Amino acid sequence: MVHFVLVHGLGHGAWCWYKVIPLLQKAGHTVTAPDLTSNGINKVPAHSVTSIADYVHPLTQLLESLTPHDPKVKHTSSTFYQ
């Protein structure tokens, strides 16, 4: 099957995918939904996030561990992440 990486939008967390994750898993897919830095259950204080690289660090680490063929789904408040 397919490994989906679901990325939340600004000010959200992995929780925003709570309806989608079980549907994909029930269909036999692998699903990963990381919390970006200082969002969701990621407890890094917001004032310590000084760059976009800091903010997306959990996602960067995850994506580096995957193959280029794994689909990615994003949820964003702007076109910044495109």
C-alpha positions as a LaTeX table, in Angstrom:
\begin{tabular}{lrrr}
\hline
Residue & $x$ (\AA) & $y$ (\AA) & $z$ (\AA) \\
\hline
Met1 & 0.00 & 0.00 & 0.00 \\
Val2 & 0.93 & 3.68 & 0.24 \\
His3 & 2.56 & 5.71 & 3.02 \\
Phe4 & 0.79 & 9.06 & 3.39 \\
Val5 & 2.42 & 11.98 & 5.20 \\
Leu6 & $-0.23$ & 14.44 & 6.36 \\
Val7 & 1.01 & 17.93 & 7.22 \\
His8 & $-1.14$ & 20.31 & 9.23 \\
Gly9 & $-1.52$ & 24.01 & 8.58 \\
Leu10 & $-0.30$ & 26.98 & 10.56 \\
Gly11 & $-1.45$ & 26.92 & 14.18 \\
His12 & $-2.91$ & 23.43 & 13.93 \\
Gly13 & $-1.49$ & 20.05 & 14.80 \\
Ala14 & $-1.63$ & 16.44 & 13.68 \\
Trp15 & $-4.99$ & 16.31 & 15.46 \\
Cys16 & $-6.64$ & 18.05 & 12.50 \\
Trp17 & $-6.31$ & 14.80 & 10.53 \\
Tyr18 & $-8.19$ & 12.72 & 13.14 \\
Lys19 & $-10.98$ & 11.79 & 10.70 \\
Val20 & $-8.70$ & 11.06 & 7.75 \\
Ile21 & $-6.06$ & 8.91 & 9.48 \\
Pro22 & $-8.37$ & 6.01 & 10.46 \\
Leu23 & $-9.94$ & 5.94 & 7.00 \\
Leu24 & $-6.56$ & 5.63 & 5.31 \\
Gln25 & $-5.39$ & 3.04 & 7.84 \\
Lys26 & $-8.58$ & 1.03 & 7.40 \\
Ala27 & $-7.85$ & 0.97 & 3.67 \\
Gly28 & $-4.46$ & $-0.58$ & 4.48 \\
His29 & $-2.26$ & 2.49 & 4.12 \\
Thr30 & 0.49 & 3.71 & 6.43 \\
Val31 & $-0.14$ & 7.22 & 7.73 \\
Thr32 & 2.22 & 9.62 & 9.50 \\
Ala33 & 1.04 & 13.02 & 10.73 \\
Pro34 & 3.83 & 14.86 & 12.55 \\
Asp35 & 3.32 & 17.93 & 14.72 \\
Leu36 & 5.45 & 20.80 & 13.48 \\
Thr37 & 7.61 & 22.60 & 16.03 \\
Ser38 & 5.57 & 24.32 & 18.76 \\
Asn39 & 2.27 & 22.95 & 17.40 \\
Gly40 & 0.00 & 20.15 & 18.59 \\
Ile41 & 1.79 & 18.05 & 21.21 \\
Asn42 & 5.23 & 19.40 & 20.26 \\
Lys43 & 6.10 & 21.32 & 23.44 \\
Val44 & 8.89 & 23.54 & 22.09 \\
Pro45 & 8.11 & 27.12 & 23.19 \\
Ala46 & 6.92 & 29.30 & 20.30 \\
His47 & 9.45 & 32.04 & 21.11 \\
Ser48 & 12.30 & 29.62 & 20.41 \\
Val49 & 11.19 & 29.04 & 16.80 \\
Thr50 & 13.28 & 31.62 & 14.96 \\
Ser51 & 13.15 & 30.32 & 11.38 \\
Ile52 & 11.03 & 28.29 & 9.01 \\
Ala53 & 13.72 & 25.59 & 9.26 \\
Asp54 & 13.08 & 25.41 & 13.02 \\
Tyr55 & 9.33 & 25.22 & 12.43 \\
Val56 & 9.46 & 22.39 & 9.89 \\
His57 & 12.31 & 20.44 & 11.52 \\
Pro58 & 10.12 & 17.45 & 12.56 \\
Leu59 & 8.76 & 17.25 & 9.00 \\
Thr60 & 12.22 & 17.56 & 7.46 \\
Gln61 & 13.50 & 14.67 & 9.57 \\
Leu62 & 10.53 & 12.52 & 8.60 \\
Leu63 & 10.74 & 13.29 & 4.87 \\
Glu64 & 14.45 & 12.54 & 4.79 \\
Ser65 & 13.66 & 9.05 & 6.05 \\
Leu66 & 11.11 & 8.31 & 3.29 \\
Thr67 & 11.39 & 7.38 & $-0.35$ \\
Pro68 & 10.60 & 10.03 & $-2.98$ \\
His69 & 7.57 & 7.99 & $-4.07$ \\
Asp70 & 5.59 & 8.38 & $-0.84$ \\
Pro71 & 2.64 & 10.76 & $-1.39$ \\
Lys72 & 2.40 & 13.87 & 0.77 \\
Val73 & $-0.76$ & 15.76 & 1.71 \\
Lys74 & $-0.66$ & 19.23 & 3.22 \\
His75 & $-3.08$ & 21.56 & 4.91 \\
Thr76 & $-1.93$ & 25.15 & 4.94 \\
Ser77 & $-3.17$ & 28.66 & 5.52 \\
Ser78 & $-1.16$ & 30.07 & 2.62 \\
Thr79 & 0.85 & 29.09 & $-0.44$ \\
Phe80 & 4.11 & 29.45 & 1.51 \\
Tyr81 & 4.72 & 25.69 & 1.76 \\
Gln82 & 4.16 & 24.94 & $-1.91$ \\
\hline
\end{tabular}
